[in-house]
Amino acid sequence: MDEPEYDYDLLVIGSGPGGQKAAIAAAKLGHRVCIIDRRDMVGGVCVNTGTIPSKTLREAVIYLTGLSMRELYGQSYRVKRDITVQDLLARTHHVIGREIEVVRSQLFRNHVDLVIGTARFTSAHSVVVEGSGERRNISAANIIVATGTRPARPEHVEFDEGRVVDSDGILSLERIPESMVVVGAGVIGIEYASMFAALGTRVTVVERRERMLEFCDPEVVESLKFHLRDLSVAFRFGEEVEKVQIGQRGTVTTLASGKRIPAETVMYSAGRQGETDQLDLPAAGLEADARGRIQVDDAYRTAVPHIFAVGDVIGFPALAATSMDQGRLAALHAFGEPVSQMRDIQPIGIYTIPEISYCGRTEVELTEESVPYEVGIARYRELARGQIVGDSYGMLKLLVAPSTRHVLGVHVFGTGAADLVHIGQAVMGCGGTVDYLVDTVFNYPTLSEAYKVAALDVTNKLRALDRFDL
């Protein structure tokens, strides 16, 4: 029986990190590939409203406020006295424009067809694309859904795009508010809370749970809370928002406990909603959960074998870096190519001020699983580079197995954390031990030396343990 003829070997819906890498991986294998996205969303949420804008904004905040240099030049030091939204967004708009061109260029160089419009399933192998008054039917042997997410909006909250906004709307504020309530102490909420606090905004964080960033190392989280409090951030844990009232001068947020918090602006960071409601998933034999997420197996395959889903639309960890790898792996699975991956040591980067990054296990996880470990710590204030960059609070923590000396986890807090973590990740990925970090030579003066300091710290503890071992 003849195989049905399709327009493409692979159709990708969404051009964010996951969709883009999936399309290019398949094109490199010599397959006919098409990618679909809306005109205003080429590059996905990552480039347009999420990762790239927020991280560029963060760099602009750190530079213009002179925050990282205050250790050296005093707490009153600032590069610019009166910082405006225009100052912050000038750099952001430039970077977004360049990144969109990079995405378009990569797709063009790899002969991936880019179709502009909104896709909707008409069957398990075909979609209809509508946009700019045109309608087009496209079929494919394999399909990858990489539509990403949008900020979830509670029904009881009235968003006005000025006083009450979500994490997308925060980029459209006309001025830097003097006060702000951030609802939700997840990654996005805490990242923006730290940025606006650095700008001088009085920030109050409201979180219904008793802790924030529960998946991170508790010691690191406590250090972050200390520094945010030093920037005048107030925390209200274990509190639910009952209502938000909007007036001419600002807002009043009323909590279930009866507390009332006045602020110019309220930013809701209440999780993310999968962008699947316009896909007509039932037409392809699929369904999404209440959060719009699609369930997949370890190969990123959905309930329909030739349809895959990657990125934020499948849920945790919902990071641009992991989405990229998921897209590449899904494309390889779709065409039966050999696949190798390292799920257990994927790095997590949180771009707060100061930033956090970790890889591997946490102390809480190891303790709960009764896995013995020893801790080695290096503090940036002990490093020459730490003094040079004015970071006296940064730290690097190694978790090491006493019996095998393998590195079980790396946790970094401070300047360059998201870059530094990859040294530990490489050691763990190659099955290395803490002895490698002791024996190797790091450039001086660098923050990377923290690995040697922490490695020596933990080996000294292990040596002391051996001396006292009965």
JOMOFEN-V647403 format. One record per run of one state. SS is the DSSP state (H for helix, E for strand, C for the rest). FROM is the first residue (numbers start at 1). LEN is the number of residues. If there is no record, write none. Layout:
{{SS:FROM:LEN} {SS:FROM:LEN}}
This chain:
{{C:1:7} {E:8:6} {C:14:3} {H:17:12} {C:29:4} {E:33:5} {C:38:1} {H:39:3} {C:42:2} {H:44:5} {C:49:2} {H:51:15} {C:66:1} {H:67:7} {C:74:11} {H:85:25} {C:110:3} {E:113:4} {C:117:1} {E:118:6} {C:124:2} {E:126:6} {C:132:2} {E:134:12} {C:146:3} {E:149:3} {C:152:12} {E:164:3} {C:167:2} {H:169:4} {C:173:6} {E:179:5} {C:184:3} {H:187:12} {C:199:3} {E:202:6} {C:208:10} {H:218:13} {C:231:3} {E:234:4} {C:238:3} {E:241:6} {C:247:4} {E:251:5} {C:256:4} {E:260:4} {C:264:1} {E:265:4} {C:269:3} {E:272:3} {C:275:6} {H:281:4} {C:285:16} {E:301:1} {C:302:5} {E:307:3} {C:310:1} {H:311:4} {C:315:5} {H:320:15} {C:335:8} {H:343:3} {C:346:2} {E:348:3} {C:351:5} {E:356:5} {C:361:2} {H:363:6} {C:369:5} {E:374:6} {H:380:3} {C:383:1} {H:384:6} {C:390:5} {E:395:6} {C:401:5} {E:406:8} {C:414:3} {H:417:13} {C:430:3} {E:433:1} {H:434:6} {C:440:9} {H:449:20} {C:469:2}}
